[in-house]
Amino acid sequence: MKYFKTAALAIAWLIAISCGNNSGKVIYVGGSDEGNDLVKLLKEDHFKVRDNASAAAAIDMAKPGSAVILVAGDYPDSPVALTEKDIASIKEKGLKVFAEFATLPGQNPEIKEISVERVVVAKEIGEELKPMDLLTINRAAYLETQAADPIMVIARVAGFDTAVYGLKDTPYSPLVFKQDDNLWISTSKLSDFARLRLIPERKWKPFWETMISDLTGRKVTFDSWPTLISPAYSKNQNLPASARKDAVAKGIEWFFNGHFLIHPDWKESWLMKYMGDGTMPVGPELPEDASDGDGSLGVLEGHCSAVYKDGRQAYRYWVRDDVQGESAMAFAVAGELLNNQEYKKIAENISDYSFKEFRDGPRNDPSSPTYGLLGWAYTHKWVYYGDDNARSLLGTIMTSKIIGTDKWDQKITEAIDANLNTTGKNGFRGPRLHDQDIQKNGLKYYQDRDIINPHPHYESWIWACYLWQYANTGDRKYLDLTEKAISLTMAAYPDGWSWTNGIQQERARMLLPLAWLYRVSPTTEHKEWIDRITADLAKNQVECGAIREELGDQSKGQYGAEKSNADYGRSEAPLIFKNGDPVADMLYTSNFAFFALNEAACATGDPEIKKMAESLGDFLIRIQARSDERKNVDGAWFRAFNYRDWDYWASNADAGWGAQSTLTGWIQSWIVTTLALMEKGTSYWDVTLGK
């Protein structure tokens, strides 16, 4: 018993010195709302927090020389208004004060809202935040004011994690500055860093450590950092045996968490209200109690990258046909894996909706040259992308095979043929065709075009459809033109390739038709083409399985790195600024590479390709989002992931589908589908053709 008592005392002493570093240190807080992230963190870190109803009360209550934090409890409606009396008291008492979303006496600044601007560190903060480092407070409200020597500013700037062009050519507004040695001012709310989703966390944590250290006069390091959204697993955490199946289940559950299946109760009041003409179909997230549809009215697109000033994320209220086919496939495959008949019924309903909605008008008139084509989107049915048609069709084909129906077979064939009939003599269609042009020009005009367009993002997946149809029918018209186009494209690789948001995504897109070409024509040359593309993908696959983004020759890029600060946020854009930035892209590269690597591995039996697919799959399982508080992102994959820092951070320059965006089709559906196929040890080709 003596040893037990001694050990207990020793343990108690160790606990005291390990967690009591801040014990007894008082911080006075004014205006804190319930659940404020910083206040909770300080209490958990053993500070004695003295809560006060207002800024004035906290300043009055504070003892001389104390630390005071004035929290914007009425953000974003009313700032913390410091009075002459408050300023005098701060000086007389020698208080150390941080006041957020605060105004000084005599000021009445305009409350503005961030659009694409980010936070730029203007002066070094502590040991970790260097000048031109980038952070974000999303679309926060802020007070537009002036400061002679700001420490952090709000500005439109280009770059991945540093402002590469500096601040000389771009307007900026102060975010954090020192009014004097005793008073820090922030023009926005920074204390609710978790609830408002301030990122990257690895930079906001040292910011607050520096602030609290300055206020208290002692070195402060937080052992933990609260977050509402996190990856499912850490970088080095062992995955359980059920991880792949669990990720599929969570990935499908996400459609319901976000209420992305359109329901008649809110179709008019939400979808139609915010979709408009489709140019900016963005609006607030659906209520948590919104009803879920059954697929018969289709599927929403997903999240926009915009996170509002309350921490909630915008939705994209748009209905696209490619998303319908892809989502149907994900529900069908998940239904098969998880033995869930409801999912299969939803898949059937979505596919029925796809052909009903997007095969209307001239697309359903046998005398029309656009007969059989699938319209791009609800608001743009007259636009035809071969790639979007391809992904819709691939989704429907898989759905039909899994649920065991032939009711769409004729429409599938008509759509494949419609794309083939608008393909030029070299096997290329170009990026986009319009109904009115096809009606005017006729089909022969398109079939006679001498176009060569080595741009896999737009061209290659419709080739995959042609190859699938060749295997299904034996008709060489689907093979011959495709072989010619693939041969010309591979002859142009890599210097002759055009690219959209990066050269990496073009490789990812090219691999699928190469894998299926090898299925129908397993020649040495065709295997060499697969090896060439996979080898270049492998060069950029890092240890955790992520495939790093890569830009190509800028003269060949459709959307390259920004050439000035003014370019940031003006158009579609990559997630990186330069090669080597540690980011994987789940919208344009990793999602499609994952699917194609599995198809290539099954087609060739190559163990190295299989290893690449499995490694990428493990990475995707790890980074799937988890959140109890933000249910509509729980189970999602965001577009961007920084595998170095293990968080959802990248350049958010893309005007439509930025770093924090989700997509029910392109991202979610291909990842869910491939995980399910790998869990069953099979491929799309084997499931749909049985060969």
C-alpha positions in Angstrom: 0.0 0.0 0.0 2.9 2.3 0.7 4.2 1.9 -2.9 0.7 2.5 -4.2 0.4 5.8 -2.3 3.8 6.9 -3.5 3.1 6.0 -7.1 -0.2 7.8 -6.9 1.5 11.0 -5.6 4.1 10.7 -8.3 1.4 10.3 -11.0 -0.5 13.3 -9.6 2.6 15.4 -9.6 3.4 14.4 -13.2 -0.1 15.3 -14.3 0.1 18.6 -12.6 3.3 19.7 -14.3 2.2 18.3 -17.7 -1.2 19.8 -18.0 -1.1 22.6 -15.4 1.3 24.8 -17.3 -1.6 27.3 -17.8 -3.3 26.5 -14.5 -4.1 29.6 -12.6 -3.5 31.9 -15.6 -6.6 34.1 -15.9 -8.0 35.4 -19.2 -11.0 37.7 -19.2 -13.4 37.2 -22.0 -16.1 39.6 -23.1 -19.1 38.9 -25.3 -18.5 35.2 -25.8 -21.4 33.3 -27.3 -22.1 29.8 -26.1 -19.7 27.2 -27.5 -17.0 29.6 -28.8 -14.1 27.5 -30.1 -11.3 29.6 -28.6 -13.0 29.9 -25.2 -13.6 26.2 -25.1 -10.0 25.5 -26.1 -8.6 27.8 -23.4 -10.7 26.1 -20.7 -9.6 22.7 -21.9 -6.0 23.9 -21.7 -6.4 24.9 -18.0 -6.7 28.6 -18.3 -9.1 30.3 -15.9 -11.6 32.0 -18.2 -13.6 34.8 -16.7 -16.7 35.2 -18.9 -18.4 38.6 -19.1 -21.5 39.7 -21.0 -19.8 42.5 -22.9 -16.5 44.0 -23.9 -16.9 46.9 -21.4 -17.7 44.4 -18.6 -14.6 42.4 -19.4 -12.4 45.5 -19.4 -13.9 46.7 -16.2 -13.5 43.4 -14.5 -9.9 42.7 -15.6 -7.2 43.2 -13.1 -4.2 45.4 -14.1 -1.8 43.6 -16.5 -4.3 40.9 -17.4 -5.1 39.3 -20.7 -8.4 40.2 -22.3 -10.2 38.7 -25.4 -13.2 40.5 -26.7 -15.2 38.0 -28.7 -17.7 39.1 -31.4 -20.8 37.4 -30.0 -23.1 39.4 -32.4 -21.1 38.6 -35.5 -21.8 39.2 -38.4 -24.6 41.7 -37.5 -22.9 44.0 -35.0 -19.2 44.7 -34.3 -17.6 45.0 -30.9 -17.6 48.8 -30.5 -14.7 50.0 -28.3 -15.4 53.3 -26.6 -13.0 56.1 -25.5 -13.5 54.8 -21.9 -12.6 51.3 -23.0 -9.4 52.5 -24.6 -8.5 54.6 -21.6 -9.0 51.7 -19.2 -6.9 49.4 -21.4 -4.0 51.8 -21.2 -4.4 52.7 -17.5 -4.6 49.1 -16.4 -1.9 47.9 -18.8 -4.2 45.3 -20.2 -3.2 43.1 -23.1 -6.3 42.9 -25.4 -7.3 41.1 -28.5 -10.6 42.5 -29.9 -12.2 40.8 -32.9 -14.6 42.2 -35.4 -14.0 45.4 -33.5 -14.2 49.2 -34.2 -12.3 52.0 -32.5 -13.9 55.1 -31.2 -15.2 57.4 -34.0 -15.2 54.6 -36.6 -18.2 53.4 -38.5 -16.7 51.1 -41.2 -18.8 49.3 -43.7 -19.4 45.6 -43.2 -18.3 43.7 -46.3 -18.1 40.1 -47.3 -15.1 38.2 -48.7 -15.6 36.8 -52.2 -12.4 35.2 -53.6 -10.0 37.1 -51.4 -7.7 35.2 -48.9 -5.7 36.1 -45.8 -2.1 37.1 -46.4 0.4 37.3 -43.7 2.0 40.8 -44.1 4.4 40.6 -41.1 6.0 37.6 -39.4 3.8 36.1 -36.7 5.7 34.0 -34.2 8.1 31.4 -35.6 5.8 29.7 -38.1 3.8 32.3 -40.0 6.0 34.1 -42.5 5.3 37.1 -44.8 3.1 36.1 -47.8 1.9 32.9 -46.2 -1.8 32.2 -47.1 -4.8 31.3 -45.0 -8.5 31.7 -45.4 -11.5 32.8 -43.4 -13.7 31.8 -46.3 -16.6 34.2 -47.2 -16.4 35.9 -43.8 -17.8 39.3 -43.0 -15.2 42.0 -42.2 -14.9 45.6 -41.4 -13.4 47.6 -44.2 -11.0 50.0 -42.4 -7.4 51.4 -42.6 -4.3 50.5 -40.6 -0.8 51.9 -41.1 1.1 48.6 -40.6 -1.2 45.6 -40.8 0.0 42.2 -39.7 -2.5 40.2 -41.8 -4.6 41.5 -44.7 -7.5 40.4 -46.9 -6.6 40.4 -50.6 -7.1 38.7 -54.0 -3.8 36.9 -54.5 -2.6 34.0 -56.6 -0.6 31.1 -55.2 -0.9 27.8 -53.4 0.2 28.5 -49.9 2.1 31.7 -50.5 1.1 34.9 -52.3 3.6 34.5 -55.2 3.1 37.9 -56.7 3.0 39.8 -53.4 0.6 42.6 -52.6 1.9 45.4 -54.7 -0.6 45.1 -57.5 -3.7 44.2 -55.6 -6.0 46.2 -53.2 -6.1 44.9 -49.6 -7.9 45.5 -46.4 -6.4 45.0 -42.9 -7.5 41.8 -41.0 -5.2 41.9 -38.0 -3.2 44.9 -36.8 -1.9 46.4 -33.5 -3.4 49.7 -32.5 -0.7 50.0 -29.9 1.5 47.7 -27.8 -1.5 46.7 -25.7 -4.3 46.3 -28.3 -4.7 43.8 -31.1 -7.6 44.4 -33.5 -9.1 41.9 -35.9 -11.6 43.2 -38.5 -13.4 39.8 -38.7 -14.3 37.0 -36.3 -11.3 34.6 -35.8 -12.1 32.9 -32.5 -14.7 30.4 -33.9 -12.1 28.8 -36.1 -13.7 25.3 -36.1 -17.3 26.4 -36.5 -16.4 28.9 -39.2 -14.0 26.4 -40.9 -10.9 28.5 -41.0 -8.1 26.7 -42.8 -5.4 25.6 -43.0 -5.4 24.5 -39.4 -1.7 24.1 -39.3 -1.4 27.9 -39.7 -4.4 29.1 -37.6 -3.1 27.0 -34.6 0.3 28.9 -34.4 -1.5 32.2 -35.0 -3.6 31.7 -31.9 -0.6 30.3 -29.9 1.2 33.5 -30.7 -1.7 35.7 -29.8 -2.3 34.0 -26.5 1.4 33.9 -25.7 1.6 37.7 -26.3 -1.5 38.4 -24.2 -0.4 36.2 -21.3 3.3 36.8 -21.4 4.1 33.1 -21.4 4.8 30.6 -24.2 1.6 28.8 -25.1 1.3 25.6 -27.2 -2.0 23.8 -27.7 -1.8 20.1 -27.5 -4.9 19.7 -29.8 -6.9 21.7 -32.2 -10.6 21.3 -32.6 -12.1 20.7 -36.1 -15.6 19.9 -37.3 -14.5 18.1 -40.5 -11.6 15.7 -40.7 -10.3 12.8 -42.8 -11.6 9.4 -41.9 -8.1 8.1 -41.0 -4.7 9.5 -40.3 -1.9 9.1 -42.9 -0.3 6.2 -41.1 -3.2 4.6 -39.3 -3.8 1.0 -40.1 -7.0 0.5 -42.1 -9.5 -2.1 -40.7 -10.4 -5.1 -42.9 -13.8 -3.5 -43.5 -12.5 -0.1 -44.5 -13.3 -0.4 -48.2 -16.8 -1.6 -47.7 -17.4 1.0 -44.9 -16.2 3.8 -47.3 -18.8 2.6 -49.9 -21.5 2.6 -47.3 -20.5 6.1 -46.1 -20.2 7.3 -49.6 -23.8 6.4 -50.5 -25.1 7.6 -47.1 -23.7 11.0 -48.0 -26.3 11.4 -50.8 -28.9 11.3 -48.0 -26.9 13.4 -45.5 -26.9 16.2 -48.1 -30.4 15.5 -49.4 -29.0 15.6 -52.9 -31.8 13.4 -54.3 -34.4 15.9 -55.5 -37.8 15.8 -53.7 -41.0 17.4 -54.9 -41.4 19.1 -51.5 -38.5 21.4 -52.3 -37.9 21.2 -56.0 -39.6 24.5 -56.8 -38.6 26.4 -53.7 -35.0 25.4 -53.7 -33.8 23.8 -57.0 -35.7 26.1 -59.4 -35.1 29.2 -57.3 -31.3 28.9 -57.2 -30.7 27.1 -60.5 -31.8 30.1 -62.6 -30.3 29.9 -66.1 -27.5 27.7 -65.0 -24.7 30.4 -65.1 -24.4 30.6 -61.3 -26.7 27.9 -59.8 -25.5 28.5 -56.2 -27.5 28.8 -53.0 -27.5 27.9 -49.3 -27.5 24.4 -48.1 -30.8 22.6 -47.8 -32.3 22.4 -44.3 -31.3 19.4 -42.2 -34.9 18.1 -42.2 -35.3 18.4 -46.0 -37.0 15.3 -47.6 -35.0 12.9 -49.7 -36.2 12.0 -53.1 -36.3 8.5 -54.6 -34.3 9.3 -57.8 -37.3 10.0 -60.0 -36.6 13.7 -60.1 -32.8 13.3 -60.4 -29.8 14.3 -58.4 -28.3 17.7 -57.5 -24.7 18.4 -58.4 -23.2 18.8 -54.9 -21.4 21.5 -53.0 -19.9 24.7 -54.3 -16.5 25.6 -52.8 -17.9 28.7 -51.1 -18.1 28.5 -47.3 -20.3 31.2 -45.9 -19.7 33.5 -42.9 -21.6 31.2 -40.6 -19.5 28.1 -41.6 -22.2 26.6 -43.8 -21.3 25.5 -47.3 -23.1 26.6 -50.5 -24.8 24.0 -52.8 -24.8 23.8 -56.6 -28.4 23.7 -57.6 -27.9 22.3 -61.0 -29.1 19.1 -62.7 -26.7 17.6 -65.2 -27.2 14.4 -67.2 -23.6 13.1 -66.6 -24.2 13.3 -62.9 -27.5 11.3 -63.3 -25.8 8.4 -65.0 -22.9 8.4 -62.7 -25.0 8.6 -59.5 -27.3 5.8 -60.7 -24.2 3.6 -61.2 -23.0 4.3 -57.7 -26.3 3.5 -56.1 -26.5 0.3 -58.2 -23.0 -0.9 -57.4 -23.4 -0.1 -53.7 -26.8 -1.8 -53.6 -25.2 -4.9 -55.0 -22.3 -4.8 -52.5 -24.4 -3.9 -49.5 -27.4 -6.1 -50.5 -29.7 -3.0 -50.4 -32.6 -3.2 -52.8 -33.7 0.4 -52.1 -30.4 1.6 -53.6 -31.0 -0.4 -56.7 -34.5 1.1 -57.1 -33.1 4.6 -56.7 -30.6 3.7 -59.4 -33.3 2.6 -61.7 -35.4 5.7 -61.1 -32.4 8.0 -61.8 -31.7 6.3 -65.1 -35.4 6.5 -66.1 -35.2 10.2 -65.3 -32.0 10.7 -67.3 -33.5 9.5 -70.5 -36.8 11.2 -70.0 -35.3 14.6 -69.2 -32.3 14.7 -71.4 -33.6 12.8 -74.5 -36.4 15.3 -75.1 -37.1 17.6 -78.1 -34.9 17.1 -81.2 -32.9 14.4 -79.3 -35.9 12.2 -79.4 -37.0 12.9 -83.0 -35.7 10.2 -85.5 -35.6 12.8 -88.3 -33.3 15.1 -86.3 -29.4 14.9 -86.8 -29.1 15.1 -83.0 -31.4 12.1 -82.4 -30.0 10.0 -79.6 -27.7 12.6 -78.1 -28.0 13.5 -74.4 -28.3 17.1 -73.4 -25.6 18.4 -71.1 -27.7 20.0 -68.3 -31.3 21.0 -67.5 -30.6 24.6 -68.5 -28.3 23.7 -71.5 -29.9 20.7 -73.2 -28.7 22.1 -76.6 -25.0 21.6 -75.5 -23.3 18.2 -76.2 -20.0 17.1 -74.7 -18.8 13.7 -75.8 -17.2 13.2 -72.4 -20.4 14.0 -70.5 -22.4 11.7 -72.8 -19.8 9.0 -72.2 -20.0 9.2 -68.4 -23.7 9.2 -68.4 -23.8 6.2 -70.6 -21.2 4.3 -68.7 -23.2 4.8 -65.6 -26.4 3.6 -67.2 -24.8 0.6 -68.7 -23.5 -0.5 -65.3 -26.9 0.2 -63.7 -28.8 -1.9 -66.3 -26.5 -4.9 -65.8 -26.7 -4.8 -62.1 -30.5 -4.5 -61.8 -31.0 -6.9 -64.7 -33.0 -4.8 -67.2 -32.7 -4.3 -71.0 -35.2 -1.4 -71.1 -32.5 1.2 -71.9 -30.5 -0.9 -74.3 -31.9 0.8 -77.4 -31.4 4.3 -76.0 -27.8 3.4 -75.0 -27.1 2.2 -78.5 -28.7 5.3 -80.0 -26.7 7.6 -77.8 -23.4 5.8 -78.7 -24.2 6.0 -82.4 -25.2 9.6 -82.1 -21.8 10.5 -80.8 -20.1 8.3 -83.4 -22.1 10.1 -86.1 -20.8 13.4 -85.0 -17.2 12.2 -84.9 -14.7 13.3 -87.5 -12.7 11.1 -89.9 -9.8 10.9 -87.4 -11.9 9.8 -84.4 -12.2 13.2 -82.7 -15.3 15.3 -81.9 -13.7 18.4 -80.3 -14.7 19.7 -76.8 -18.3 20.8 -77.4 -21.0 20.8 -80.0 -24.3 22.8 -80.2 -27.7 21.6 -81.4 -28.4 24.5 -83.6 -25.0 24.0 -85.4 -25.7 20.3 -86.0 -29.2 21.1 -87.3 -27.7 23.6 -89.7 -24.6 21.7 -90.8 -25.9 18.2 -90.9 -24.1 15.0 -89.9 -21.9 14.7 -93.0 -20.2 18.0 -92.1 -19.0 16.5 -88.8 -18.1 13.1 -90.2 -15.9 14.8 -92.8 -14.0 17.0 -90.5 -10.3 16.5 -90.5 -10.0 17.4 -86.8 -7.2 16.1 -84.6 -7.6 16.9 -80.9 -5.2 15.1 -78.6 -7.0 16.2 -75.5 -8.1 13.2 -73.5 -10.2 15.1 -71.0 -12.7 15.9 -73.8 -12.2 13.0 -76.2 -11.1 9.8 -74.5 -14.0 8.4 -72.6 -16.4 8.4 -75.5 -13.7 6.2 -77.2 -14.1 3.9 -74.2 -17.9 3.7 -75.0 -17.1 2.8 -78.6 -14.7 0.1 -77.5 -17.3 -1.3 -75.1 -19.9 -1.3 -77.8 -17.5 -3.1 -80.2 -17.0 -5.8 -77.6 -20.7 -6.0 -77.1 -21.7 -6.1 -80.8 -18.5 -7.1 -82.8 -19.2 -4.2 -85.2 -15.9 -2.8 -86.4 -17.2 0.7 -87.0 -16.8 1.2 -83.3 -13.2 -0.1 -83.2 -11.6 1.3 -86.4 -12.2 5.0 -85.8 -11.2 4.6 -82.1 -8.0 2.8 -82.9 -7.0 5.6 -85.2 -7.8 8.4 -82.7 -5.9 6.6 -79.9 -2.9 6.0 -82.1 -2.8 9.7 -83.1 -3.1 10.7 -79.5 -0.4 8.5 -78.2 1.9 9.6 -81.0 1.4 13.2 -79.8 2.2 12.3 -76.1 3.2 14.2 -74.1 4.3 17.4 -75.9 1.4 17.6 -78.3 -1.3 17.1 -75.8 -3.6 19.8 -74.7 -4.6 19.9 -71.1 -7.5 21.4 -69.1 -6.5 21.9 -65.5 -3.2 19.9 -65.6 -1.4 17.3 -67.6 -2.0 14.7 -64.8 -5.7 14.6 -65.4 -5.1 14.0 -69.1 -3.1 10.9 -68.3 -5.8 9.7 -65.9 -8.5 10.1 -68.6 -6.4 8.4 -71.3 -5.8 5.2 -69.3 -9.4 3.9 -69.5 -9.6 3.6 -73.4 -6.1 2.2 -73.4 -7.1 -0.5 -70.9 -10.2 -1.4 -73.0 -8.3 -1.3 -76.3 -6.0 -3.9 -74.8 -9.1 -6.0 -73.9 -10.2 -6.1 -77.5 -6.8 -6.0 -79.1 -4.0 -7.2 -76.7 -1.0 -6.2 -78.8 2.5 -5.4 -77.5 2.1 -1.8 -78.7 -1.1 -1.4 -76.8 0.4 -2.7 -73.6 3.4 -0.4 -74.1 0.9 2.5 -74.3 -0.6 1.5 -71.0 2.8 1.1 -69.4 3.9 4.6 -70.6 0.9 6.3 -69.1 0.9 4.3 -65.8 4.7 4.9 -65.5 4.2 8.7 -65.6 1.3 8.4 -63.2 3.5 6.3 -60.9 6.2 9.0 -60.9 3.7 11.3 -59.2 2.2 8.7 -56.8 3.6 9.5 -53.4 4.1 7.2 -50.4 0.6 7.6 -49.0 -0.9 6.6 -52.4 -1.9 10.1 -53.5 -1.3 11.2 -57.1 0.3 14.6 -57.1 -1.1 17.1 -59.6 1.1 18.3 -62.4 0.9 21.1 -64.9 2.1 20.7 -68.4 3.5 23.1 -71.0 1.6 26.3 -70.2 1.1 27.0 -73.9 -1.0 23.8 -74.1 -3.1 24.5 -71.0 -6.7 25.6 -71.1 -6.6 26.7 -67.4 -3.1 27.1 -66.2 -1.6 28.8 -63.2 -2.7 32.4 -62.7 -0.4 35.0 -64.4 -1.3 37.7 -62.0 -3.2 38.3 -58.7 -6.1 39.7 -60.8 -6.5 36.3 -62.5 -7.3 34.5 -59.2 -10.9 33.3 -59.1 -11.8 34.5 -62.6 -12.2 31.1 -64.4 -11.7 27.4 -63.9 -8.2 26.7 -62.5 -5.8 24.0 -61.1 -5.5 23.4 -57.4 -1.7 24.0 -57.6 0.4 27.0 -58.7 3.5 25.1 -59.6 4.6 21.5 -59.9 5.6 20.0 -56.6 2.7 21.5 -54.6 1.5 18.6 -52.5 -2.1 18.3 -53.7 -4.3 15.5 -55.1 -7.3 16.4 -57.1 -10.4 14.2 -56.7 -12.5 16.0 -59.3 -10.2 15.7 -62.4 -7.5 13.2 -61.7 -7.6 10.8 -58.7 -11.2 9.8 -59.2 -10.8 8.8 -62.9 -7.3 7.4 -62.4 -8.6 5.1 -59.7 -11.3 3.7 -61.9 -9.0 3.4 -64.9 -6.1 1.8 -62.9 -8.5 -0.9 -61.7 -9.7 -1.5 -65.3 -6.1 -1.6 -66.5 -5.0 -4.0 -63.7 -7.8 -6.4 -64.5 -7.2 -6.1 -68.3 -3.5 -6.8 -68.1 -3.0 -8.7 -64.9 0.0 -6.4 -64.2 0.8 -6.6 -60.5 2.4 -3.1 -60.5 -0.7 -1.5 -61.8 -2.8 -3.4 -59.3 -0.5 -2.1 -56.5 -1.0 1.5 -57.8 -4.8 1.1 -57.7 -4.8 -0.4 -54.2 -2.5 2.3 -52.9 -4.6 5.1 -54.4 -7.7 3.3 -53.0 -6.3 3.3 -49.5 -5.5 7.0 -49.8 -9.1 7.8 -50.9 -10.5 5.7 -48.0 -8.3 7.7 -45.6 -9.3 11.1 -46.8 -13.1 10.6 -47.0 -14.6 13.4 -44.9 -16.1 12.7 -41.5 -18.2 15.2 -39.6 -20.9 14.9 -36.9 -21.6 18.6 -36.9 -21.7 19.2 -40.7 -23.7 16.2 -41.8 -24.0 17.2 -45.4 -20.3 16.7 -45.9 -20.0 13.5 -43.8 -18.9 10.7 -46.2 -18.0 13.1 -49.1 -14.7 13.5 -50.9 -13.7 17.1 -51.4 -12.0 18.1 -54.6 -8.7 19.0 -52.9 -6.5 17.2 -50.4 -3.1 18.4 -49.2 -1.3 15.1 -48.4 1.7 16.8 -46.9 -0.3 18.5 -44.2 -3.2 16.0 -44.3 -6.0 18.5 -44.7 -8.4 20.0 -47.3 -6.3 22.9 -48.5 -5.2 24.0 -52.0 -5.5 27.0 -54.2 -9.2 27.9 -54.4 -8.9 29.9 -57.7 -11.4 27.8 -59.6 -14.5 29.9 -60.1 -16.9 27.0 -60.3 -15.5 23.9 -58.7 -12.9 25.0 -56.2 -10.9 23.1 -53.6 -13.8 22.5 -51.1 -16.3 21.5 -53.7 -18.0 18.1 -53.9 -19.7 16.4 -56.8 -22.3 13.7 -56.7 -21.2 12.5 -60.1 -17.6 13.1 -61.1 -16.0 12.7 -57.6 -18.3 10.6 -55.4 -19.7 8.2 -57.9 -16.5 7.0 -59.5 -14.7 6.6 -56.2 -17.7 4.7 -54.6 -18.0 2.5 -57.7 -14.4 1.6 -57.9 -14.1 0.8 -54.2 -17.1 -1.5 -54.6 -15.7 -3.2 -57.7 -12.3 -3.7 -56.0 -14.0 -5.1 -52.9 -15.7 -7.7 -55.1 -12.4 -8.3 -56.9 -13.8 -7.4 -60.3 -13.9 -4.7 -62.9 -16.5 -2.7 -64.8 -15.6 -4.6 -68.0 -16.2 -8.0 -66.4 -19.4 -7.0 -64.7 -21.0 -5.4 -67.8 -19.7 -7.8 -70.5 -19.2 -10.9 -68.5 -16.0 -11.6 -70.3 
